[in-house]
């Protein structure tokens, strides 16, 4: 994937992406930094947070890759956002997502192990989160056409599944 890299965390994805309450819209996501794979996935924004579903998550390759290495790259309008894909397992957070996708009957408790669809919340990279928590300033808001550093090589302790 190519585009301008944006290193400033997005506080509200709803300001960048069109409304998509039924997961019908699509975004491009690159997973597995060592051997990048680009996929097109549905999304939904809830309370400013961006979520992507993995239909039949246990059977697909990309959710396993993201579980092994959470670093992903999101492309929106020609811009690249280095992020982390964190699987949603909290029933309270899962319920509105599963309801929106029709994976859950109203009034039923969301059990992440029972759902065929896995949901991932896209968050800023750990370095950005760590800096913000420590009160350090974020990296310069400059943009570059290069891919983020993490795209060049996988973590040495990860073997391709």
N, C-alpha and C positions, 0 to 999 in steps of 0.2 A: 504494500500500500504506500502511496505517496501522498503528500500534502503538507500543509504548514502544521508543525507540531505546536500544540498549545499546552504549556506547562502550568498555567494558572488553573487551580481547581474550579470547577463549575458548581456554583451554589444551588442553582435551580435549573434542572434540565428542561423543565417546561418552557423556559424562555428561549431555548435553542431548537427544540423539537416540536412539531405540530402535535396537537392533542391526538391521543391514540388509545382510548380506553378499552378497545377490544383487541389489542395486539395486532391490528391489521397493517399498520405501517411497518416499514423495515429500516434497519440500520446495518451497516457493514462492520463486522467485528473480526479482528485478526487474533488468533490464539496461537499458543505454542511458539514462543519466541525463537527457539533454536531452529525450527523448521516451520516457519510461519504458514498458517492456513487461514484463508479468509472465508468467512461465512456470512450469509445474510440472515438476520433473525428479526423476529417481531420485537416490539418493545412496549413498555408502558411507563409513564411517569406518575408517581404517587408522592405527594408532599415534596416535590422537587427532586426526589430520588429516581434514578433510572434503573429499570429492571428488564431483563431479557429472559424468556422462557426457553427451555430445552425440552421439546416434546419427546416423550419416550427417552428421558435423560439417561437411564441406566443402559440403554442399548446403543447410544450414539457415541462416536469417538470424541467430538469436541468437548462435551461435558467432562469426560475423563481427563482430557488434556488440561482443562481449566482447573480441575480439582488438584492435579499434580503441580501445576504452575499457574497461579492466579493472574499473572500479568497478561493483559490484553491491550489491544489498540483499537479504538473506536474511530470510525471516520464519519463525520457529519459535515455536509456542505464543503467538502474539500479540506477540512481541517482534521488533524489527527490528535486524539486525546489518549495519552497513556493512562490506563486505569487498572484496577484490580477487579476481578469477578469473584464475588463472595457468594457462596450458595446460601440461600435463605432457608433456615431450618426452624425459626421461631414461628409457632402456629399463629400467633397474633399478626405477624407481618405477612405470613403466607396466605391467610384466609382471603383478604380482598383480591390478591393476585389470582388465586385459584378460582374464585367466584367469577372474576372478569373473563377468564379463559374457559369457563364452563367445566372445570375439573372438579368442582365441589358443589354439592347441593346446599342451598341456604339453610343455616342452622346447624350444619355439620362442622365438627372441629377439624382443622387442617392438620394432617399428619404427614410430615415430609417423607417418611418411609413408605407410605401407602399411595402417594401421588405418582402417577406415571410421568408427569411433567416436573422437571426441576426448574427452579427459578434462581437467577443470579442477580444480585444487586451490584451495580457498577460503581466503584468508589475510587477516590484519588489513590495514587500509588502510596505505599507505606512511607517513603521519604517525605512526601508532601504532608502527610498526616502527622508524622513525627515532628517535623519542623513547626507546624501550627500548634501542636500540643506543648512543645517546649518554648513557645513564644519567639522562635527564630523567624526571621523574614523568609518569605518564599523566594525561589529563584526568580531572576529577572523575567519579566513578562515577554521578553523577546521571542520571536518565532523563527524557526528554521525549516528548510525544506528537507532536511535530513531525517532519517528515521530515528526514533529514540534509541539511546545506547542499549537498552535491554533487548532490542530486536536482534542484535548481532550474534548473541550466543546464549545457549540455555544455561541454567544453573548446572554446575558440574556434577551434582549428585543426582540429577534426574536422568533416568533412562527412558527412551521412547517406549510408550506402552504398546 
